[in-house]
Amino acid sequence: MRQLAPTRIAEALPPERLLETNQQRLIRGGIVCMHDILTVQQYVAYENQHEGRRWVLRMLAARAAVLRELETEPETED
């Protein structure tokens, strides 16, 4: 199972700061910096409690799907 480095975006840009904007490019950039499911879940929980914007939740769901896929990919040897 492939493991990615823990995400530090939650420290640098917590959900309340990242998700206070309506600028899709900024939110997308933050989401791309998420490298673990637990971080994505934090942002989903915050969005559900505050704005509940479907487009944000869709981007977060897509990121979670990518991360799950990466976790299940077998490691290749060089």
Helices and strands as residue ranges (DSSP letters): H 9-12, H 15-18, H 24-32, H 37-49, H 54-72
